[in-house]
Every structure is written in structure tokens, then in C-alpha cells.
Amino acid sequence: MNDIFDFFLAPYTSASLLNIVLEITAVVLGILSVWYAKKENILVFPTGIISTALYVYICVQYTLYGDVIINTYYTMMSLYGWYVWRHSTIGQAIAISTASSKDWTNALLIFSTTALFVILVYLYFDRFNQLTDYFDTFTTGIFFAAMWLMAHKKIEHWLFWIVGNIISIPLYFVKGLGFSGLQFIVFLTLAIQGYFLWKTRLISTHQTASK
């Protein structure tokens, strides 16, 4: 048991109090953001923006460049998603829907472009020397695609989050961000719940429309 606590706490012995407080704050706001997403509540975006902005700073301190890119993108896409959720072409709030073939093509393009970009960044900084760097490339692409799908209220975005969260749980413990690793366990639980909740709402909407 002591070995587990040492593994979790050891990286924080050299971390500043400021960084620890900022990480815990980012974790709490991140969990709130995903909880709001599950509820289809627009507060997903302001809470998410603050959380990801904090993570940009934290990940710079830990030289986690893939995570810096992810959280910078999250921040920008949250601003975009905030606008999309509040407006549509007919002035009504956007509704939950399934991804079309065009949406899947866009998601694949976003995943591929993002993964290539992260590879180039890590090569530039000569950072492809850890196993976590390779996983970063994959998860960054997954999360970029997930965020784009979420901004457009495509139910499939939850599936992307689920896969990315499963990979990220051990990844963040290895990176020395234990609180963030715990956050991804909560994220995974909320993502599974969110998928089934959105699916129920989508079915209900279709049944109402067919009457």
C-alpha cells in the first residue's frame, strides 16, 4: 500500500504549492465541466475553459507539449462550442444528433492532422524518448476529434472520450500528475453515463418527432 502512495505522491514532493493548487483547481473544474456536458448544460464551456487554461500552464511546467496542444485546442474549441450551443442557423439551440458520414470524415481528418502535428512538435523538441510520448500522439488526436464532435452535439463524441480516458488514466499517473489521473477515472465514469443519457434523450426526441 505504501508503494502505491509513494508512486502517487512522489512527483509532488518537488512540485511547488502553486502548481499543486492549480492542478487540483483544474481537476475540480474539469470534472464539473464533464458533469455539465452529461446534463447537456451550457456551463460545460465556461468551466471547461478555466480548467483547460490552467492545464496549459501546468503542462508547460512539466514540458508535456502534447498536453499543452490539447488544452490550448480545448480552450479555443470551448469558445466555439459555447457559441454553437447557444445559436443555430434558425436561431434555436442545437439538438443532440448522430454523426453523418461528413462528420466522421471531418473527425478522421482532425484526428490525422492533429496526430501528425504532435509528432512534428515532439520531433522538433527531440522528445520521442518516452513511451508516454507515443500515447500522447494518439490521445491528442482522439480528444481533438471528440471536442469537435461535442461542439456540434454529436452523440458519438462520448465514445471518443471513453477511449481517450481509458488510455489517459495510467498515462497521467506515469507522467507524475496523480490528481489528473484520478480526474480521468471520474471522466471515464461520467463519459459512460453521458453516452447513455444522451442516447436516451436522442431516442425520446425521435419518438416525439415521429408522432
Secondary structure by P-SEA (a helix, b strand, c coil): caaaaaaaccccccccaaaaaaaaaaaaaaaaaaaaaaacccaaaaaaaaaaaaaaaaaaaacaaaaaaaaaaaaaaaaaaaaaaacccccccbbbbcccaaaaaaaaaaaaaaaaaaaaaaaaacccccaaaaaaaaaaaaaaaaaaaaaacccaaaaaaaaaaaaaaaaaaaacaaaaaaaaaaaaaaaaaaaaaaaaaaaaaaaaaac
